[in-house]
Amino acid sequence: MNDAAEINFDKGGYQGDAVEEAFKPFTTQRMPFWWHFREVLRASDRASPHWRTSDGSVLPDEGQRELVGVSLLNYAVYTALAEAITFLQEIEDELGLPAPVGPTSGSGFWRVDGTLSTGTTSTYQQELPDTEAGFPGRQLFQVRRAWKALYSSLYTSFNALCNIVCVVAGKKALLKKTEPVWNYTPKNAIDLVTEAGLKPLTEPLLRFKQRMEIRHHLDHYWLIWHTISHGKLRFDSDFAKGRLLIRPEVELSLGIDAHQRALEDIEGSAGDFNLIYRQMAVSNGFLDKYLHAMDWKIDYSGYGPPHAGQRPLP
């Protein structure tokens, strides 16, 4: 099924901010239902006159806060995935790898051009090693830094989506706890959908959880054995979370291409995210049911093409 073909991106609507638009060539193909969820919700980072109670009144502040929170979580899913793609590009640049440039080449990845800069250099930054000029091991350090950051960004994206699942599919309050403030965890989301028998949500969440073993190990334990060999970052062929080698000269085989694995993990993540967003965003899906349960509705009047004042389809 070509999900992108179900959603009309060519006749107006589905417009985002600068970051959303920059990564749109990738996301409209890999996770079009993220865009659809955003469009159906009429997502906003502030109170919106389009969010109403069932009698048509503008939603009071308490409800506005909930939907602003859902909107911001949705934005976090997207921007953290975009960060992961950017870190992958940094790895490609450091290693001098040829980068795919369109949906029909290689991995199908789209590169995002341009640089971000604060325009200032702090005293602290001036004291750091000059990584552009180089120091022993600079390339490995830079590639490893981007590799770890890539998986941390994917995990941030996953966490945000798990919170959306708990709120929208599970009809939970936006915050799990308010004193102290506490968010929902991936375990909360997986337990919720498993107990409810929501297999279309359970399976992609579990697949994503498995992809995060690299992140869990790097953030909670120690470095994974790795090296740069023949222009590629390679890591431990027998990697598992918590694996500890004491005789690497006989125990270690560096056979996994880290760039290829990361590329597959990003694309697989986007695909699984899309499966979850499809279940939430289609007509009479979890988002519609959540709004109905809360006695809320979205005002679509004034919504231009391709919606013509109606709830976006499908």
HUCORBEL-V918690 format. One record per run of one state. SS is the DSSP state (alpha for helix, beta for strand, coil for the rest). FROM is the first residue (numbers start at 1). TO is the last residue. Records with the same first field share a line. If there is no record, write none. Layout:
SS = FROM-TO ; FROM-TO
This chain:
coil = 1-2 ; 7-17 ; 23-23 ; 31-31 ; 42-50 ; 54-57 ; 59-60 ; 96-122 ; 127-137 ; 170-176 ; 179-180 ; 183-185 ; 196-198 ; 212-212 ; 221-225 ; 230-231 ; 236-247 ; 252-255 ; 282-285 ; 294-295 ; 299-314
alpha = 3-6 ; 18-22 ; 24-30 ; 32-41 ; 61-95 ; 123-126 ; 138-169 ; 186-195 ; 199-211 ; 213-220 ; 248-251 ; 258-281 ; 286-293
beta = 51-53 ; 58-58 ; 177-178 ; 181-182 ; 226-229 ; 232-235 ; 256-257 ; 296-298
